Amino acid sequence: MYQNKIKFMPQDILEKNFKIDTRGYRLKEVDQFLDDIISDYEQFLDIINNLEKEKADLLTEIMNLKQELRNSKLNMEVISTTNKGNGEVTNVDIMRRLSQLEKMVYESKNVEESNNN
């Protein structure tokens, strides 16, 4: 995917040979080579930053989907306990519902706090 944006692989840099003039290496050739390496590093940094952002977005989405799944399971439990028996609501049913609601509220606050951090 990113192969066409990167000019040099580590082996290319290692094996690079410059032509030698009377005073040493040709400065223009060395400068051009270093400019190309800098360009590659900028590309690498852009790629890394984009992938990190994508990773963070996906982790947030996963957390939201997990929370949604938990809430759906709790709702299904509430519905199933409500429909059991003769339709009467006992104190035990009320306490169970209250406990489930507290769990939902507490978990949603934890998710919001972790998203804010």
N, C-alpha and C positions, 0 to 999 in steps of 0.2 A: 504494500500500500504506500509506504513512504520511500520505497527504494529509489524512485526517480528523483527525489528531492535531495538525496544525500550523495555527494560526489566521492567521498573517500571512506574506505573501510580501514580499520586499524592497521592491517597489513600493508595497505597502500602508503600510509604515512611512514611506517617503519622502513619500507623499502625505497623511499624517495631518494633519488640521487640528483644533486645539482651540478651544473657545469661550473668548472672552475676557471676564473679569469686570472690575470696576473696578480690581482690584489685579493683574490679569494672567490667566494661564491658570487654569482651574479645577483645583485640586490633586487632587481626587478623580478627575477624568477622566484626568489625566496619570498619577497613581499606578496606576489600573486598567490603563491602556495599558501602562505599564512592567511591571506584574505579568504581563500576558499575554505580553509579549516574553520575560520571564524564563522563563516556562513553556515557550515554544517552544524556547528555547535548551536547557533541560533535556531536552526531547524529542530535539532534535538530538544532544546528547551521548550519550543513551541509545542512539539508533540507531547512531551512530558506534561506540560501544563494543561493541555486539552484532555489528555487521558485522566489526569487527576480530577479535573472538573467533572468529567463524565462519570468517574468512579463515585464521587461524592453525590452526584445527582441520583445515581442508581442505588446507592445505600439509603438515601432518604426515601426513595420510592419503595424499597424493600421494607423499611420500617413502617411506612404508612400502610402498606398492604398487609403486613403482619398484624398491625393494630386493627385494621378493618376486619381481618379474619377472626381475631379474638372477640371483637364486638359482635360479629355475626353469630359465633358460637354461643356467646352469652345470651343473645336474643333468642336463639333457638332453644336454649335450656329454659328460659323464662316462659316461652310459649308452650313448650312441652309440659312443664310443671303446672301451668295454668289450666291446660286442657285435661289433666289427669283427674280421675275420680268423678265425683258428682257435680263438679263446678263450684263447690264451696271453697272459699279462701280462708285458710287457717292462719293462726299466728306464725306457725312454722314457715308457711309459704311467704308471708310478708317479710319475715326475717331473712329468708333466703334471697328474695328479690332485693331487699335493701343491701345485703352483703354483696350481691352481684353488681348493683349500681355503684357501690363504693369502690369496688375493684375497677370498674370501667373508668370512673372519674380519676382515681389515683393513677392508673396506667396512662391515661391521656395526658395528665399533668407531667408525668415522667417523660413521655415522648416529646412534649412541647419543650421541656427544659433541655433535653438532649439535643433537640434541633436548634435551639437558641445558642447552645455552646458550640 
